[in-house]
Amino acid sequence: MATVHEPTVVGVSPFNAVEDAAALRAAMKGFGTDEDAIIAILTSRSNAQRQAISQAFTHEYGRDLIEDLKSELGGHFEDVIIALMSPPAEYLCRELHHCMDGMGTDEKVLVEILCTRTKKEIAEIVETYERLYNRPLAEHMCSETSGDFRRLLTLIVTRSAQGARDEEAGVDQGRAAEAAQQLFDAGEAKWGTDEEIFNKILAHESFGQLRAIFEAYKNLSGRTIEQAIKAEISGELAEALSAIVECVENAAAWFAQRLRDAMQGLGTDDRTLIRILVSRAELDLGAIKTEYERLYDKTLASEVRGETSGDYRKALIALLGPA
């Protein structure tokens, strides 16, 4: 995946979980809550450090830090802080569950979480989902989606255990040329499109291998794989395949577009805004900021400031780090 490792949150060193736990306890004890102290501590620690603080808090005070935070905070500010306190895979599983629960399914969230992650990340999500909800992710997804879109997502999650998206393997140029020919034969070269071939290749190959396949495809057909997908495939499947392609080429730009969509139009999609900033902060949020400014001529921080307020705004701006 063209992920530039450019985090905005890297944790602190030296780190003392017991001291942080004491500072958080002081911020919530007695009359009123010191929200600034909570923001300062939790937005600058890494997720691993936050888990250590949580354990220290229980050990020192016999209390559950997340429960205490929930009782002191509210609104979207609470959502950000609780997201930060959750182990990454658990947080994404809760988001997946939420997007499929109740009436209708938010396919865009399925695409955002499942089409942009490496094999190792998907394997952890699959394992965590079953532990949290006592049912396989693939089974829940199958009941909420249909057609080729369902088949693609199922391939992504069921193959994670069997070598789909093997990021460790090197790039094989010979296989890349073969796969490019298969994609060409399944799409442009025939009447009607064989979506199954697109699904199989785009769900199975590592991001590095896909980059080689897309390059070979361009040399073979004279147009990009995105152009082929747009011309040959429609609906949710096209969106999902395009997300994989764009993340292979420039993941930060794809997430920047997703953030833009969350903040444009009537009302803000706060859930998406929080999810992307929290889940990418230790990966590539720095690169996403750069891409956002390149694409939209505005800083991501200025856009977030315009869409949010109060402690919620302070927490998100802290995650974005210095300009």
N, C-alpha and C positions, 0 to 999 in steps of 0.2 A: 504494500500500500504506500502511496506517496504521502506518508505521514512524516512531517518534519517534527522531530522531537523538540518541541519548544514550549515547555510548561510555563505557567504563570505562578503555580504553587509548587514549591519544592520541599516544604518542611523547614524546620529550624534546627540549627546546631550551635551550641549544645541544646539538648532537649531534656526537659524534666517533667515527666507525666504527673508526678505527685504535686509539683508546684502549680502546673496548669489546672489540675483538678481543684486545688485549693482556691485558685483565682476565680474559677467558674462558680464554685460553691459560694464564695463571697459576693460574686456578681448577682446571685439569685436569692441570697439569704436576706431576711428582714424585709423592710418596706421598700417596694420599688425594685426594679431590675436594671442593672448596668448593661444595657444592650451593646454599648461601644466596646466594653471589655470582652463580651462574648464574641463579637465580630472580629476584634483584633486577634484573639487567640485562635478561633476555629478556622478563619479563612487563611491563616498563614501556616498552619500545620498540615502535614501530608495526611492522607487517609490512614496510613499505618500508625502515625502518631496520634490521630484522633481516637483510634481503637484502643491504644495504650492509655490515653487519658480516661476513656470510658471505664476501663478495667480498674484503674487507680481510684477513680471516683467511687466505684462500688466497694472497693477494698477499704478505702479510708472512711467512707460515710455510710456504708450499707444502703446506698440509694442507687437508683437507675438514672444515669445522666440524661438519657433521651427522654424519660418520663418527666424529669424535672424541667428540662428545656421546654417540653410541650406544655407544661402547666404554666410556665412563665411567659411564653411567647405566643404570637398569633399571626394569622394571615399568611401572606406570601413570605414574609420574613421567617416565620416558623418553618415553612416548606423548604427554604434554602438551607437552614441550619440542620434540619432533620436529614435532608439529602446528604449534606456534608458528613454527618455522623454515621451514615450507613456504609457498610462495606460495598465497594463498587458493583460487584455482581448482584448483590441483594437489591441494591437500589434500582438497577436496570430491570431486574425480574419484577419488582413491584410496578415499575412503569409499564412493562409488557402486560402484566396481569390487568392493570387498570385500563389499558387501551382496548382490551378484549372483553372486559366485564360489562354487564348491563346491556343496554340497547345499542346495537351497532358497534362496529369495530373501527378504530382509528388506524387505517392501513399505513398512513404516513409514519406513525410511530414504530410500527413493525419494521418498515423499511429502514428508518433512521437507526434503529438499534441493531437489526440483524444483517443488513446488507453492507454495513460499514466496519464490521469487526473481523479480527483475524480468527483463525481456527481455534487458537488457544483461548481467546476471549469467549468465543461461542461455546466451546466445551464447558467452560466454567459457568456460563449462564444456564446451559442446559441442566447441568448437575444441580445448581443452586435452585433452579425453578422447581424441580421435582421435590427437593428437600423442603422448600417453603410451602408448596401448594399440594403436595402429595399426588400430583398427576404430571405426566410428561408434557413438556412445552409443546412438542410436535402434535400431541393429541388435542390440546386446547386450541392450538392454532388451526388445526384441520377443521374443527367445529365452527370456526369463526371466519374462515376464508374459503375461496373456491377457485376452481379452474387452474390455469397455468401459474397464476400468482401463488396459489396454495402449494403447487408442486415445487416451485422454486424455493419458497421458504422452508418447506419440508426437507428438500435436498440440503439446504444450508445447515439446518439444525441436526439432521440425522447423520449426515456425513462427517460432522465435526469429529466424531469419535473414530471414523475410519479413514482419516487421511485427507479429508477435504481441506482446502486452504492450508496446505503444509508450507508454512513460511520458511522453515529451515532448509527445505530442499533448494538446490540451485536452479537456475533458469536453463531449460533445455530448448535451444533454438530450433532443433529439428522438430520436436513435438509442437512447438509454437506454430511453425509453418503448417503442420498437419491440421491443428485445431483451427487455424485461420481459414484453411480450405474447407473444413467441415462447416464453419459458420457461413462462409460464402455460399456453399452448396445448399445450405438449409434456408437461406434467405434470398439474397439478390438473384441467385442463379436459377431459381425455380418459381413456378406459379404457386402462390401461397407460401406460408412460412412454417418451417418445422420448429416450433417454439421449444420442443423437448431438447434439441441440440443446444440452443442458446442457454437454456436452463442448466443443462448438465455441465457445460464448460464454465459458465460464469459462476456457478455455485461451487464447483469442485476445485478449480485451479487456485494456486496461491496468487497473491496480488502481484508478486514479482513476475511470475509466469504469465499472468494476464497482460501485464504491460508489454511483454514480448509478443504475445498473441495479437494484441491490438495494433502493434507496429507492423507485424507481418500482414495483418488484414488490410491495412492502409496501402501497403505496397502491392498487394494482390488486387484489390478492387478499386483503388483510386479514391475511395472515400473513407471517412472515419467510421469506427464501429458505432459511435453515437448517431451519426447520420443514418446508418443502416437500421438501428433499433427504432429510431423515430419513423422511418419510412415503412418498416416491415411489421412493427408490433404496436399495440395500442393499450390504453387503460393502465390499470395498476401494475401489470407485468412490465410494461415499458418504463414506468416510473422506477420500479425496483431494479431492473437491469441497468437503467441509466445511472442510478445511485451507485451501483457497483463500479461501473465504468468511470464515473467522475471521481470516486474515492481512490481508484487505482491511479488516476492521473494527478489529482490534486484534492486530497481529502479536506484540507483547510478551506479551500474555496467552496466545496460542497456544503460544509457546515456553516460557512459565512452566509450562503444563500438561504439556508434553513433558518438561521437567526433573523435574517432580513424579512422572510415570510412571517415569522412569529411576531414581528413588531410593526408590520405594515397593515394598513386597512383599519377596519373598525375593531377597537379593543386589541389588547395584547394577548398572545398565547403564552401566558406566564409559565405554564407547566413545561413547555418546550424550551423557553428561554432559560429557566432554571436547570433543566436536565442537561442541556448542551454545555452551559458554563460550568456546572459542577462536574459532569462526567469527562470533560476535555481539559479541565484546569491543570491536571498533572501530566497531560499528554502533549497537546498541540494548541492550546488556547492562544499562545503568543503568535503562532503562525496564522490562526483564524483571525486574530485582530488585524494582522498585516494584510491578509487577503480582503477583509471587509473594507478596509480603507481604500485598497486598490480598486475594488469593484464598484464601490458606492461613493467614493470621494468624501466620506464622513468617517469619523472614528467610531468604533463600536461603543466605546465608553460614552460618547456624546449621545448616541442613539438610545443606549440603555438608560441614561439619565433622563432623557425626554419621555420615556415610557413608564418609569417607575418612580417611587417616592419613599421618603422616610428611611427606616432601618433596612427595609427590603432593598432599596437603592444602594445604601451604604455597603451592604453585604456583597451585592453583585459587583459593584465597582472595586471593592477590595479583592475579589477573586480575579478581576481583569488585570490587576497589578498596575505598576506605573505605566504611563503613556509611552 
